[in-house]
Amino acid sequence: MRNFQQVFRHRFGPLAVLAMIIFTLSFITRLVLLIKSWPNLELTFLRFLGIFFIGFFYDLVVCSFFAIPVALYCWLMKDSWYQKKWQRIPLFFLFFIIILILVLNVGGEIIFWDEFSVRYNFIAVDYLIYTTEVIGNIIESYNIPLIASAVIAATILILYSIRNKLAASQHTSMRFGKRTVFFLLFMLVPAAGYFLVNNRLKNTSSNNYVNELGGNGIYEFGAAFWNNEIDFNRFYATRNDTANFKILRQMLQAPNATFSSDPLSIERTIQNDSPEHKYNIVLITVESFSGDYFKQFGNTKNITPYIDSLIPYSLWFNRFYATGTRTVRGLEALSLAIPPTPGQSIIRRPDNKGMFTIGHVLRSKGYDVNFIYGGNSFFDNMGEYFSNNSYRVLDKSDMPDSLVQLTTAWGVDDGATFDFTIQQCDKSFSNGKPFFNHIMTVSNHRPYMYPEGKIDISPTHQSIEGAVKYTDYAIHKFIKDAQKKAWFGNTLFVIVADHCSKSAGKTDLPVNRYHIPCIIYAPQLIKPSIESRLVSQVDLDPTLLGLMNMNYTSRFLGYDIYKLPAGNERAFISTYQDLGYLKNGRLVILSPQKKIRMFNANMTTGLNTLIGTSDSLADEAIAWYQGASFLYHNGKLQK
């Protein structure tokens, strides 16, 4: 014990104190998350040990990063000053800031895990950037005075308990040259952590919860922050570009499509035999609208009664899948009709102007094209992206106060957004123009607040079920109001989700966590039916244009599902680094380090069973994903 105490009497003893704090808090965090995830872990003794041993490794890397400012202080402060009592003030203040960050992280990781069942990822990075919405959301969702008091109290308590260990380092002298050698040797640890370690080393299990528990949230946050885009050709299995595009052109071939002569392009002319129909389109993208909210898919809580009632009178897609787990990924698929490229959504990237979108196609046909968002369009770069890609952007700042019944950190109530949309439809109609209004809702988002008296679930409960049912109510009112308008009979109403409310599962890319609703309601235009073929979110735009017999030059990587040869159906599902290709019950996952894995996918439970790789299916998966990356980086997705 005495020898252990001698560690703290070393000039660099504060590093040992910091390590003790970080390892303790990380262990507590990991243990809490493990208990929360217990039913999903399928633990063996080796998996249990792996969680903590691998976790310790990542904790060590994080500790080395946090220790850099402490090591700098211990190195640069000369002995005659360091041994004075006053030097404890800056040292204790430095530790107060570090401990405060670490304690906040413990709470943040637990809350984030409750919401997403993973360590920090791109979503957490986005939340740090968009502080207005996120801080407002936190204030509305949690008891901030109580939490702040608890965090500060815990920080002071920890600092008080280590005060003597910190002060012990004052009793040992060390010359500057020796301190320099020690400091340089120490810096080898964070340098090795930065250059030699990545967040994929923890992925040793087939159970995704086990892998996530073995990580460290702070490290995962840093990994997401630095990987806004992941170079496909560098990190993923690749094939020859010419071979890839041969596969893509074969898969995208349709009776009404004629490809250009460029072999490294999917540009094709879509020419129909029958006349075009200039139907109006109202595309409602509902925040976090999981398929399992619906009675059609087995839900018994009756939280989507209106949309459920529309199904017999609509075109309903029974097997429709989101491409990702973020709003921007859904909006990317619904505007660009392309598979996800690894890293951040194209909507969040700098080189995303003048792209080939459904907005561009319809604007060239004389449509008014609007993107209508109930929140601040600065969030997620939506305003910048849509305004530079053939849309007029309208957000909460454009909506009259008279329409708004409730405002949260995320924006106005969905009812206000829909009432405002009715006004935009009226304006276009009165000007003799067809319209395409793409709406993005916000009410189905934590803190799950909505106007009183609209549904039979009180908003004071702040439950996701209540938010879903309110959005269903708001859509019902919107369509009932639209039925009174002269333009109703010539309008396609499309209701679709951006992504599911939950994305994590026991396995990588659980298919059931990407299953979303899609419905096209147009009683005077579209024959009611249930479409049971596999459909991807990227297929919606070409299918809508196909239903209207639109002639155009396409750069979409999506299908018109009604011009598709049987057997070519497929879907894309992804995280920011794992890229899934779903076809005929098989799931190919492309991952960094050029990994290719294939599974039998259980569409109901989301459990994936590893099987041998099929070269032909893997080649298709690579062709789609590598092809999308090639087209983006070579400017071939521009209009």
N, C-alpha and C positions, 0 to 999 in steps of 0.2 A: 504493500500500500504506500509505504514511504517512497519507493522508487517511482510509483505512479505520480505522486504529488510533485516529485522533482521535475516532471515534464512541464508543469505550470510555472516553475521557477526559472525556466529557460527564457532567454531574451525573446524568442519567438513562441513562448508559451501561449499567448492569446490565440494562436492558430489551433492549438489543441483544445482550448475552450470552445472555439467556434465549431470545431469538428464534433465535439460532444453535443452541442446544441442541435446542429443540423441532423446528426444521425438519430438523436432522440426524437425530434419532431417528425422526421421522415418515417421512422419506425411506427410512431403513433398514427400518422396519416395512413400508412400502408395497412396497418392493422384494422383501422376503422373501415377503410374501403374493402378490405377482405371480408369483414363481417357483413357489410352491406351486400356483397356479391356472393355470399356463401352458397345460395341455391344454384348458382350458375357455374360454379368453378369445376365440378367433377374432379376434385383434388385427389392426387396420389401423394405419397410421402415425398417423392422426388420433385413433383410440381410445387409442393409446399416449400421445400427447401429452396427450390429455384427462385421462387418469388422473392425471398429475403436475401439470398446470396447475390442474385443479379441486381436486385434493388440496392443492396449495399454498394455495389460497383458504381451504379449511376449516382447514388448519393455522394460517393467519394468524388466523382467528377464535378458535381454541382458544388460541393464543399470547396474544392480547389478554386473554382471561379469566384465564389463569395470571399475567399480568403485573400485574394489579391490586394484589395485596399488595406487590409489589416497587415499583411506582410510588408507592403510599402511603408506603412507607418513604423513598424518595428525596425525596418532596415534604415530608414532615413533619419529617424530621431536619434541625435547623439546622446551618449551615456549621461552627460552632465545634465541634460534636460529631461531625459526619459526617467531618471530616478527621482525627479521632483514630484511632489504630490499633485501639483497643478496639472501635470500631464495626464492625470486620470480623466480630466474633464473631456478633452477631445477623444480619448480612447473609449470612454464610457458612452459618449455621444455617438461615436461610430458604431459601437455594438448595439446601442438602442435602435438606430435606424435599421441595421441588419436584422435584429430580432423582430422588429415590427413587421418587416417585409415577410419574414419566415412565418410568423404567427398568422398574418393575413393570408398567406398562401395556404396554410392548413385549412382554414375555413373556406377559402376559395376553391380548393381542390375537392373538398367534400361536396360543396354546393354544385360544382361543375359535374362531378360524377353522378350526383342525383339526377341531373338534367340529361346528361349525354352518355353516361356509363363508360367514359374513357377519361384518360388524363387530358391535360390541355392540348389543344390542336389549333388549326387555323381559326376556329370560331373564337377561341380565347384571344388570339392576336387581333381579330376584328373588333372584339369587345374593348380592347385597350385603345384602339384608334378612335372608335366612335363613342367618346366619353359622354356626350350629352344624352344619347338614348340609353346607354348602359347604366350610367349613374342614376338617371331618372328611374329606370326600371328597378334598380336595386332599392332606391328610396321608397318606391311604391310597393315593393314586394316584401320588404323585411323591416324589422324594428331596428333602425340604424343607431339611435342613441344607445340602446342596450348592447348591440354588437360592438360599437366603437368603444364603449366603456369596458367591455370584456376583453377586447384585443389590447387596449392600453394597459389594463390591469395585468393581463398575462405577460405582456412585454416587461413591465416594471418588476413583476415577481421573478421572472427569469433573470433579469439583469441583477437584481438584488442577490439572488442565490449564487451568482458567479462572481460577485464583486471581489472576493478575496483571492480567487484563482487568477483574475485579471491583474490584480495588484501584485501578485507574487512575482510576476516577470520583472518587476522593478529592481529586484534584489540581486540581479546577476548582470555583470558587465560583459560587453562583447565589443571588440574593436571593429572599426568600420570594414576593414578588409575581410575579416572572418564573417561579419554580417553579410557582406556582399556575396561571398561564396555560398553561404546558406540560402540567401534569397534567390540566387541564380539556380541553385539545385532545386529549390521549391518550385520555381517557375516552369521547370520541366514537366511537372505534373499537369497544370492546366493546359500547357502547350500540347502535351500528348492527348489530353482529353478533347481538345479542340480539333486536332488534325487526324487522330486515329480512331475516335469513337463516333458512332452514329446511333440514332434511335432505333435501328433495326436489330441490334445485337440482342435485344430482349426477346425477340420473337422466336422462342424455342418450343412453344407449345401449340397444339392445334386448337386450344381454347383461348379465345381472344381476351377474355377477362384475366386469365393468368398472365398473359403477355403484358397487358396494361398495368397490372399490379406490380410487375417487376420493373416498371419504368419509374421515372421521377418526373412529376408534373412540371417543375421549373425547367428541367432539361428538355422536355417535350415542347414547352412553350418556345424556348430558344430555337429548337429545330424547325418548328413551324414558321417562326419569324424570318429565319434566314433562307427558307425554301419557298419563296413566292411562286416560282416556277421550277419544275424539275426537268432537266434536259432529257428528252425521251431517248435519243440516240446514244447518250452516254450511259444511262442507268437501266434501260430496258432491253429485253431481247428484240432484235431487229431483223429485218429481211431486206432484200434488194427492193429499192423503190419501184422499179419497173414491174417487178412481180407483184408487189403490193397493189399497185393501181390496176393491174390486170384483174386481180381478184375483186377490187372495189367496183370496177366498171361492169363486171359480170353480175355482181350482187345487186347493183343499182339499175341494171337494164330493165326497162319496162316497155310495153307495146307502144307507148306514146312518147318515148324518149329517144333522141338522136344525139350521140356524144360528139364532142369536138375532136379534131384530129390530134390534139396534144395528148400523148400517152400518159403524161404525169398530171392529168387533170380529170376531175369528175364533172366538169361543166357539160351540160346537155340541154338541148332544146326540148321543152315539153309542149307538144302540139296535139290538141284534142279535135276530134271530128265534129262534136256538137258545140253549139254556141256557149260562150261564157255567161255565167250568172254573177252579177255584181251584188251578191248578198252582203249586208252589213254583218260585221263580226263583233261581238262583245266577248272577250276572252278574260274570264275571271280566274286569276291565280290565287288560290287560298293558302295562306300561311300554314305550314305544318299539318296538312290535311291527310292523315293516314287512312289507308284503305280499311283498316280494322275498326274505324268509327262507324261503318255502315252496316245496316241490317242485312244488306245483300251479301256481306262477307262474314256474317255471324254475330254482329254486335247486338246485344239485347237491351241496351240502355236508352234506346230511342232518342239519340242526340242529333240525328240528321233526318228528322221526319219528312221535311219538305223535299229534299233531294231524293230521298228514298222513294217518295211518291211520284217523282218525275220519271223514274226509270222505265216504266211501261210505255211511256209516251216519247222516249228519246232514243238516241243512239248511245248505248252504254258499253264502255270498254271494260271487259271483265278482267283482263290480264294486262294492265297498263303499269309501266314501271318508270320511276324517277331515275335520273342519271346520277344523282348525288345526294348529299345530306345538307346542303346549304341553299338558301334562297337564290343566291347569285348563280349557283349551278343550275337550278331549275329555270331561271330566267334566261340563262345562256342557251339551254336546250330549246326553250320555247320561242326564242328569237332567231337564233342562228341555225338550229336543227343540225348540230354536230355532236359527236361523242365528246366526253370530257377529256381534256388534255391534262397531264399530271401537274400537280401544283395548284395554284389559285385559278379560279374561274377567269376566263377571258374578260369578263365584265370588269374585273379588278385590275387588269393589266394596262400598261400605258399605250401599247400599240393596238388599239381596238376601234379606231375611227374608220368610217366609210366602209363598213362591212356589209356583206350580203345578208340581209335579214328579211323576214316576212314583211316587216314594215316598209322596206325598200320596194319589194314587189308590189304591194298594195298601193303605195304612194305613186308608183309609176303608172298605176291603173286609174288614178284620179281620186283615190280615197283620202279622206282626212284620217291621219294616223296619230293616235295619242297613247302615251303611257301615263296612266293615272295611278298615283301612289298615295295611300292614306297617311304616310309619314313624311319625313324630310328626305328628299331625293338625293341629298348629299350622302346619305348612308349607303354603304357598299358600292359607292361610285355609280349608282343607278342613273342619276340625273346626267352625269357627264357621258356615260355610255349611250343611253337611249337618245339623248339630244344630238349626238354625233352619228347616229345610225338610222336616220329617216323618221324618227318619232318627235312629236312635240311632247315635252314633259310637263305634267301638271301634278302638283303635290299638295300637301295640306295648306301651304301658304297661299294657294290659289282658291281655296274653298271658302265661301262666305261663312261668317260666324253663325248666321241664322240656320245653317244646316247642321251644325255641330252640336251634339248632345253630350259628348264626353271626349276628353283629351287625356292621353297617357304619354309616357316618355316615348312610345313608339309611334304615336300619331293619333288621328281622330278615329272615332267609332266607324265601323264598316258601313253603318247606315248612312252616315254623312258622305262617305266616298261614293256609295251607289246613287244617292240623290244627286250628287254633283255630276256623276256620269250620265244620268238621265238628261241633265241640262246640256251636256256636250253632244249627246245624240240628237237632241232637238235642234241645236244650232246647225249641225252638219245637214240634217234633213231639210231644214228651212232654206239652206243655201243650195239645195239640190245635189248634195254630194254623198256618196256612200261613205261609211265610216268603219274604222277598225279601232276599237278602244280596248287596250290591254290594261286590266286593273290588277293591282297587287294589294291584297288586304293586310291588315295588321292586328285585328282584334284577337285572333287566335294565337296569342303570344303572351308569355308571362309579362305582366302580373295578372293576365286573364280578367281584365276589367271591361265592363260594358254597361250601357245604360240600364237603369232600373226599370222593372215592369214590362219587359219585352218577352221574357220566357219564364218558365216555371222553376228555374234555378237562380237563386239570388246571387248577384255579382259579388256580394260580401264574402262568399265562399272561396272566391278566386281559384276556381277549379278549371282544368282544361276541358272537362265535359261541358261546363257552362259556357265557355268561350266558343267551343265548337257549335253548340246549339244556338248561340246568339248569331254566329255567322250564317248558319242555316236559315235562321229567321230573317236576317237582313237580305239574303239572296231571295227568299220567298217574297218579301215586300218589293224588292227591286223588279222582279219579273212580273208581279201583279201590276205594278205601276207602269211597266213597259207595255203590258197588254192593252193599255188604254191609248197607246200611241199609234199613229199612222204607220210608223216604220217597223212595228213589231213583226208583222207578217213576213217581212223580207230580211229578218235578222237571225243569225246563228248565235245562240247563247252557249258558250263553252265554259264548263266548270272543271277545273283541274287543280291539283296540288303542286306546290313547288317541290316539296319533299315530305317525308314522314316526320312525325313528331319525335320518334325515337329511331336511332340508326344502329346502335350497338347490339351485338348478340354474342353467343358463345363462339361462333366461328367468324373468320374474315368474310366480309360482305354477305351477311345473312339476307337472302333474297326477300324474305317476307318484310324486311325493314325498308324495302324500296317500292312496295306495292301501294299504288295511289289510285284514287278515283279519277275518271275522266268521263264526262258526259256532254253530249251535244244535243241541245234542246231547240228544236225549230219545228213545231208541229205542222206548219204549212209547207215546209221545204224538205225535211228529212224523214224518211220512213223509219218508224221505231224498230229497233232490233237490238240484240245483245251480240257484241263482237267478242268472240272468245279466243281469237288468235292472240299470240304474244305481240305486244306493241310497246315500243319505247317512247319516252317523252320526245325524242328527236323526230319522231314520225308525225307528230300532230300537225305541224305547219304544212308539209306536203300533202297530207291527207285532207286538210281543210281546203287548200287550193284545188285539190283534185275534185272535191265535192262541188266546187263551183266551176269546174271545167276550165280553169285558168290556163292560158298559154303564156309561157314565160321561159327565160333562160335560167336554169337552176344551177346553183352551187351547193345545194343542201346535201348533207350526208344522211338525211332521213328518207324513209319510204312513204310514198302514197300507198297506204295499206291495201287499197282496193285495186291497185295495179300490180300487186306483188305476187309473183309465182309462189304457189304453195311450197313450204319447206324452207323458205328464206327468212322467215320471221326470226328476230333476235332482239335482245335488249342489252343496254349498257348500264352497269351499276358501278359506282366507284366511291372511294375516299380520295383524299388529296394525293395518295401515292399508290394505292392498290386499284387496278383497272380490271373490271370484270366484264366478261362477254358471255351472255346467257343464250343458249340455243339448244332446243330439243332436250331439255332437262339436264343439260351439261353446263357447267360453269367453269370457264377458263379465267384464271386470275394472273395478270401480269404485274410483277412487283419489281422494285429496284434490285440491284445486283443481278439483273437479267434473269430473274426467276420466272418460271412458267409452271403453274400448278393447275390440275384439272380435278373437278369434283362432280359427283352426282348431287344435284341441288334439290333439296326438299322445299318446294314452293310454299308449303304451309307452315312448317316449323322453323325454316331458315337454317336448319342444320345441313352442313355440306360434308359429304363423304369423299375422301381423297381416293382418286383412281389413277390409272396410267394415262399419260398424255397422248392425245390424238393429234398427229402432226397437222392434219388438214384443218381441224378446228382451231388449233393454236395459230396456224398461218392466217386464218380469217381474223382472229382477234388482233394479231399484230398488224394486219393490213388496215383494219379500221382505225386503230389507235395511232399507229405510226403515220398512217395516211393523213389523219386529222392534224397531227403535229406538223407534218410536212406542208400541208396546205396553208396552215396559219403562218408559219415562219417564212413561207415564200410568197406571201401576199395573194394567194389564190382563193382566199375567202373574202376578198374585197369585192365591192359591187362593180 
